Amino acid sequence: MIVIRNKADVKIEYPIETLSSKDKVIFFDIETTGFSRKYCNIYLIGCMYYAGEQLMYTQWLAENFNDEANVLMAFNKFIKDFDTIIHFNGNSFDIPFVKERGEKYMLDFNFEKYKQIDIYKSVNSINHILKMENQKQKTFEKLLNIERTDPFSGGDLIEVYKEFMRTHDEMLVFPLLLHNKEDVWYMGTLTSLLSLNDFFEGNY
């Protein structure tokens, strides 16, 4: 398993402290080899969180299919220090995927004990105002003029990951980590869109 831990070069303008204590909030995103929770693997999990006032991120990358267990165990242990999870469409994809894959290794992911903020679900409720062409994270990022370095989709990278497992070419690790890192980083920026939902709910 490859573990990356570094500072996150992104600014969050939304008042995260209104959700929970900053040091108890974590953003997360997963990368998988497909859509089937039964037959596909989680090969990468990325998180972003506060260490004091500094935003940090950690990524766990499986070096082969058997390494999926190590990635899930590391993530399961890590999130126990938090009480609020922020994700993008995690209610429909990431959370069920992690739970089912975790069961395979007898890992209990008790997401019910966390307060969860699904940016996708919150912003989708006002899509009739935003009139977005689709509901993808990158489309919402364009709304906030976020320019990515990463040119790939998660689907594009499945074959890149399989090639990495076959060849162990370290050059292939970079695009895998970059895509996941920017997904997690820019979730932080996208929390600004939660302000629109707050406004319409009367939370000025």
WOURTA-V397055 format. One record per residue. N is the residue number from 0. D_FIRST is the distance of its C-alpha to the first C-alpha in Angstrom with 1 decimal. Layout:
# WOURTA-V397055
N/D_FIRST
N/D_FIRST
This chain:
# WOURTA-V397055
0/0.0
1/3.8
2/6.4
3/9.9
4/13.0
5/16.5
6/20.0
7/20.9
8/23.9
9/25.8
10/28.8
11/29.4
12/33.2
13/33.4
14/34.3
15/31.1
16/33.0
17/35.2
18/32.4
19/31.2
20/30.6
21/28.3
22/25.8
23/25.5
24/24.7
25/21.3
26/20.7
27/17.9
28/17.1
29/15.0
30/14.5
31/15.3
32/16.4
33/19.9
34/22.2
35/22.5
36/20.8
37/21.7
38/20.5
39/17.8
40/14.2
41/12.4
42/9.7
43/9.6
44/11.3
45/13.1
46/15.6
47/18.6
48/20.8
49/23.5
50/23.3
51/27.1
52/28.4
53/25.4
54/23.1
55/19.4
56/16.3
57/12.6
58/10.0
59/6.7
60/5.6
61/4.9
62/5.4
63/8.2
64/10.5
65/9.9
66/6.3
67/8.6
68/9.8
69/7.0
70/7.0
71/10.7
72/11.2
73/9.9
74/12.1
75/14.9
76/15.1
77/15.1
78/17.9
79/20.2
80/21.6
81/22.9
82/25.9
83/26.0
84/23.6
85/24.4
86/23.2
87/24.8
88/26.0
89/23.5
90/26.3
91/26.6
92/23.1
93/20.0
94/21.4
95/22.6
96/19.5
97/17.2
98/19.9
99/20.4
100/16.8
101/16.5
102/19.7
103/18.3
104/16.2
105/19.1
106/17.7
107/20.6
108/20.1
109/23.6
110/23.8
111/27.6
112/27.7
113/26.5
114/28.8
115/27.5
116/28.5
117/28.1
118/29.2
119/29.9
120/32.1
121/33.9
122/34.7
123/35.5
124/38.4
125/40.2
126/39.3
127/43.0
128/43.6
129/40.7
130/41.4
131/37.9
132/37.7
133/34.6
134/32.1
135/28.9
136/27.1
137/27.8
138/31.5
139/31.7
140/30.1
141/32.9
142/35.4
143/34.2
144/34.2
145/30.5
146/29.6
147/26.1
148/24.6
149/22.4
150/24.7
151/22.6
152/22.6
153/19.7
154/21.5
155/21.7
156/18.0
157/17.4
158/18.8
159/16.9
160/13.5
161/15.1
162/16.3
163/13.0
164/11.8
165/15.3
166/15.6
167/12.3
168/14.6
169/13.1
170/16.0
171/14.8
172/11.9
173/14.7
174/16.6
175/13.7
176/12.9
177/16.6
178/17.8
179/15.7
180/16.6
181/20.2
182/20.3
183/19.4
184/21.6
185/24.5
186/24.5
187/25.7
188/28.5
189/29.4
190/30.2
191/33.5
192/34.5
193/34.6
194/37.7
195/39.5
196/38.9
197/40.0
198/43.1
199/44.2
200/43.6
201/45.8
202/43.2
203/44.5
